[in-house]
Amino acid sequence: MQTRCHLSVLIHEQAKKYGDRTALTFRSFGSLKWKDVSWNQFSLRVKQVSNALLNLGVKPQDHIAVFAQNCVQYLYTDFGAYGVRAVSVPFYATSSEQQIQYMVNDGGVRFLFVGEQEQYDKAHRIFALCPSLERIIIFDRSVRISTHDPAALYFEDFIKLGENLPRQPEVEELWRQSNDKDICNILYTSGRQQRSGSHLRTVCRMSEGQRRVCARRRERQGDQLPALYPCF
């Protein structure tokens, strides 16, 4: 049965229902070994991301962006952002420097999460051209950070900012304040990323899309669904 709740608490409500059952199966960057993440682990990591974002100064409806291939960190980041009512702006992993510069500036992005070396290098080169951008947070630990980049931070170190859930009471208050009119995503359509081709997606629209997909597919417990498209 589909869990009907606000997007900000969806993963945590799933964890209450399914506990240590497997939620995700993934491979780390550069690895061929598959790993499992339980719903409880998923929920904890999302809470840590929410706490870390608050410690970086993220406010409700502030904009972050994710510039990466599909990966487990992408999901942690998105749902962690939803938990503090932040707006997540997804970028195609193959976007050019010109495109990401436009989207960062157009969206007023404060924190840019990147996947691998290619995405980091592009983000580093456009950083000085984006006044709103404060930090680049890197998912893949093997990425080589420029020696002249004090703004870069590995995701593992970012997580440490929220590891012990130091801001959890504030996170839970933001859960209570969340509403269906909150913007959860700004989407830039393929082929139009150098113009004003952005589309706002509210929590209400996201939830309705989720409901319709679940109604059509009728998954059963134990089914495994591959992520074929970008996470957004």
FENPEHU-V242321 format. One record per residue. N is the residue number from 1. RES is the residue in one letter. SS is DSSP state (a for helix, b for strand, c for the rest). PHI is phi as a letter, one per 40 degrees, with the letter a starting at -180 (999 if undefined). Layout:
BEGIN
N | RES | SS | PHI
N | RES | SS | PHI
END
This chain:
BEGIN
1 | M | c | 999
2 | Q | c | c
3 | T | c | c
4 | R | c | b
5 | C | c | a
6 | H | c | c
7 | L | a | d
8 | S | a | c
9 | V | a | b
10 | L | a | d
11 | I | a | c
12 | H | a | c
13 | E | a | c
14 | Q | a | c
15 | A | a | c
16 | K | a | c
17 | K | a | c
18 | Y | a | b
19 | G | c | f
20 | D | c | c
21 | R | c | c
22 | T | b | c
23 | A | b | b
24 | L | b | b
25 | T | b | b
26 | F | b | a
27 | R | b | b
28 | S | c | c
29 | F | c | d
30 | G | c | g
31 | S | c | b
32 | L | c | b
33 | K | c | c
34 | W | b | c
35 | K | b | b
36 | D | b | b
37 | V | b | b
38 | S | b | c
39 | W | a | c
40 | N | a | c
41 | Q | a | c
42 | F | a | d
43 | S | a | c
44 | L | a | c
45 | R | a | c
46 | V | a | c
47 | K | a | c
48 | Q | a | c
49 | V | a | c
50 | S | a | d
51 | N | a | c
52 | A | a | c
53 | L | a | c
54 | L | a | c
55 | N | a | c
56 | L | c | c
57 | G | c | g
58 | V | c | c
59 | K | c | b
60 | P | c | d
61 | Q | c | g
62 | D | c | c
63 | H | b | b
64 | I | b | b
65 | A | b | b
66 | V | b | b
67 | F | b | b
68 | A | c | a
69 | Q | c | c
70 | N | c | d
71 | C | c | a
72 | V | a | c
73 | Q | a | c
74 | Y | a | d
75 | L | a | c
76 | Y | a | d
77 | T | a | c
78 | D | a | d
79 | F | a | c
80 | G | a | c
81 | A | a | c
82 | Y | a | d
83 | G | a | c
84 | V | c | b
85 | R | c | g
86 | A | c | c
87 | V | b | b
88 | S | b | b
89 | V | b | b
90 | P | b | c
91 | F | b | b
92 | Y | c | c
93 | A | c | c
94 | T | c | b
95 | S | c | c
96 | S | c | c
97 | E | a | d
98 | Q | a | c
99 | Q | a | c
100 | I | a | c
101 | Q | a | c
102 | Y | a | c
103 | M | a | c
104 | V | a | c
105 | N | a | c
106 | D | a | c
107 | G | a | c
108 | G | c | g
109 | V | c | c
110 | R | c | c
111 | F | b | b
112 | L | b | b
113 | F | b | c
114 | V | b | b
115 | G | c | c
116 | E | c | b
117 | Q | a | d
118 | E | a | d
119 | Q | a | c
120 | Y | a | c
121 | D | a | d
122 | K | a | c
123 | A | a | c
124 | H | a | c
125 | R | a | c
126 | I | a | c
127 | F | a | d
128 | A | a | c
129 | L | a | c
130 | C | c | b
131 | P | c | d
132 | S | c | c
133 | L | c | c
134 | E | c | b
135 | R | b | a
136 | I | b | b
137 | I | b | b
138 | I | b | b
139 | F | c | c
140 | D | c | c
141 | R | c | c
142 | S | c | c
143 | V | c | c
144 | R | c | c
145 | I | c | c
146 | S | c | d
147 | T | c | c
148 | H | c | b
149 | D | c | b
150 | P | c | c
151 | A | c | c
152 | A | b | c
153 | L | b | a
154 | Y | b | c
155 | F | a | d
156 | E | a | d
157 | D | a | c
158 | F | a | c
159 | I | a | c
160 | K | a | c
161 | L | c | c
162 | G | c | b
163 | E | c | d
164 | N | c | c
165 | L | c | f
166 | P | c | c
167 | R | c | b
168 | Q | a | d
169 | P | a | d
170 | E | a | c
171 | V | a | c
172 | E | a | c
173 | E | a | c
174 | L | a | c
175 | W | a | d
176 | R | a | c
177 | Q | a | c
178 | S | c | c
179 | N | c | a
180 | D | c | c
181 | K | c | c
182 | D | c | d
183 | I | b | c
184 | C | b | b
185 | N | b | a
186 | I | b | b
187 | L | b | b
188 | Y | b | b
189 | T | c | c
190 | S | c | c
191 | G | c | g
192 | R | c | b
193 | Q | c | c
194 | Q | c | b
195 | R | c | b
196 | S | c | c
197 | G | c | b
198 | S | b | c
199 | H | b | b
200 | L | b | c
201 | R | b | b
202 | T | b | c
203 | V | a | d
204 | C | a | d
205 | R | a | c
206 | M | a | c
207 | S | a | c
208 | E | a | c
209 | G | a | c
210 | Q | a | c
211 | R | a | c
212 | R | a | c
213 | V | a | c
214 | C | a | c
215 | A | a | c
216 | R | a | c
217 | R | a | c
218 | R | c | f
219 | E | c | c
220 | R | c | b
221 | Q | c | d
222 | G | c | g
223 | D | c | c
224 | Q | c | b
225 | L | c | b
226 | P | c | c
227 | A | c | c
228 | L | c | c
229 | Y | c | b
230 | P | c | d
231 | C | c | d
232 | F | c | c
END
